[in-house]
Amino acid sequence: MEREEEEEDIVCLDPSFFMNNDYQLTTFTFGSHEIELFCLQSASTDFDLTGQLVWPGALLMNNYLSQHAHLLQGCSIIELGSGVGITGILCSKFCHKVVLTDHNEEVLKILKKNIELHASPESLGNSAELAAEKLEWGNSDQITQVMDKHSGGFDLILGADICFQQSSVPLLFKTAERLLQVRGRGKCKFILAYVSRARSMDTLILDEASRHGMRMIEVDGTRSVVGNLQGVIYEITLN
Ligand SMILES: C[S@@+](CC[C@H](N)C(=O)[O-])C[C@H]1O[C@@H](n2cnc3c(N)ncnc32)[C@H](O)[C@@H]1O
C-alpha cells in the first residue's frame, strides 16, 4: 500500500517539454559579408544548451576575421565549441576546409542543419569543404578520431566565447595543445575570441595557456565592448 502511494508520487516529465527548438532563420552582417542561419533568439533553460544561440564572442570573432580575411585565405580550420556554426560558416567563404565541432548532441543537430544550408549549391561564395564533428574537450578518443580523420592537421584553431565554465577550461586548453602539436611550433595558431565575465576566468585562461606551454598574446586593437562586456582576441601558439 505504502509502495503504491510512493509510485503515485513519481512525476513523469517528458524531456522534450524542456527543449526549445524554435530556431529562426536570422541574418548577421560582418563587414561586406552576410550570413543567414538558424538559431534561437534567447537562451534555453539548460546550461549545456548555450550553443543554440549566437554569443557576443562570435560577433567579436567574426568582425575580426572579416577585417582580416587574408589570415584565412586557403587555410584549413578547426573550430571548438561551434554552437550554431556562425564562425566556421563565415570562414568557409575564404578557407579551403572547415571542421566545426561541439559536444552537445542537440547543438550538433542545428549545426549540421546550418552547414547543409551553406553547403548547398545555391549557397554562393562557399568553396570550402565544411564538416561537423562531435568533439568534447579533454575526450582523448574523440580528439584522436578527429585528428585521424583530418591527419594533415589544421592551420588555425578557432574558439569564440568558449571560456565561460571554469571546470571545462583546463580540458579546452589540453585539447588545443594536442591540436597545436600536430603541425608543431609556428605552424598552427589558436585564435580565441574571449569575453570577460569573471576576473577569475581572466586569470585562469592565462594560467592554463602557460601550464600547457603556450604563449598567449592579445591582438592589438581588438579590445572592445561586446554586449556590455569587455572582449578581446588572443593569438595562442606553442612556446
Ligand atoms: C557559449 S557557447 C558559444 C557558441 C559559439 N561559439 C558562439 O560564440 O556563438 C559555448 C559552446 O561550447 C560548447 N561546449 C561547452 N562545453 C564544451 C565541451 N566540454 N566540449 C565541447 N564543446 C563544449 C557548447 O555546446 C556551446 O556550443
The ligand as an SDF file (V2000), in Angstrom:
LIG
                    3D

 27 29  0  0  0  0  0  0  0  0999 V2000
   28.7660   29.9930  -25.1200 C   0  0  0  0  0  0  0  0  0  0  0  0
   28.5450   28.8450  -26.4180 S   0  0  0  0  0  0  0  0  0  0  0  0
   29.3970   29.6470  -27.7880 C   0  0  0  0  0  0  0  0  0  0  0  0
   28.9240   29.1280  -29.1200 C   0  0  0  0  0  0  0  0  0  0  0  0
   29.5220   29.8420  -30.3210 C   0  0  0  0  0  0  0  0  0  0  0  0
   30.9500   29.6370  -30.4060 N   0  0  0  0  0  0  0  0  0  0  0  0
   29.1870   31.3090  -30.2660 C   0  0  0  0  0  0  0  0  0  0  0  0
   30.0550   32.0990  -29.8480 O   0  0  0  0  0  0  0  0  0  0  0  0
   28.0750   31.6640  -30.6290 O   0  0  0  0  0  0  0  0  0  0  0  0
   29.7160   27.5590  -25.9710 C   0  0  0  0  0  0  0  0  0  0  0  0
   29.7510   26.3660  -26.9170 C   0  0  0  0  0  0  0  0  0  0  0  0
   30.7310   25.4500  -26.4730 O   0  0  0  0  0  0  0  0  0  0  0  0
   30.1730   24.1430  -26.4150 C   0  0  0  0  0  0  0  0  0  0  0  0
   30.8480   23.4410  -25.3000 N   0  0  0  0  0  0  0  0  0  0  0  0
   30.7320   23.6960  -23.9730 C   0  0  0  0  0  0  0  0  0  0  0  0
   31.4620   22.8360  -23.2540 N   0  0  0  0  0  0  0  0  0  0  0  0
   32.0690   22.0190  -24.1510 C   0  0  0  0  0  0  0  0  0  0  0  0
   32.9500   20.9080  -24.0240 C   0  0  0  0  0  0  0  0  0  0  0  0
   33.3450   20.4850  -22.8160 N   0  0  0  0  0  0  0  0  0  0  0  0
   33.3860   20.3080  -25.1450 N   0  0  0  0  0  0  0  0  0  0  0  0
   32.9710   20.7480  -26.3660 C   0  0  0  0  0  0  0  0  0  0  0  0
   32.1200   21.7700  -26.5620 N   0  0  0  0  0  0  0  0  0  0  0  0
   31.6890   22.4060  -25.4630 C   0  0  0  0  0  0  0  0  0  0  0  0
   28.6940   24.3510  -26.1490 C   0  0  0  0  0  0  0  0  0  0  0  0
   27.8990   23.2470  -26.5490 O   0  0  0  0  0  0  0  0  0  0  0  0
   28.4300   25.6180  -26.9580 C   0  0  0  0  0  0  0  0  0  0  0  0
   28.0900   25.3130  -28.2770 O   0  0  0  0  0  0  0  0  0  0  0  0
  1  2  1  0
  2  3  1  0
  2 10  1  0
  3  4  1  0
  4  5  1  0
  5  6  1  0
  5  7  1  0
  7  8  2  0
  7  9  1  0
 10 11  1  0
 11 12  1  0
 11 26  1  0
 12 13  1  0
 13 14  1  0
 13 24  1  0
 14 15  1  0
 14 23  1  0
 15 16  2  0
 16 17  1  0
 17 18  1  0
 17 23  2  0
 18 19  1  0
 18 20  2  0
 20 21  1  0
 21 22  2  0
 22 23  1  0
 24 25  1  0
 24 26  1  0
 26 27  1  0
M  CHG  2   2   1   9  -1
M  END
$$$$
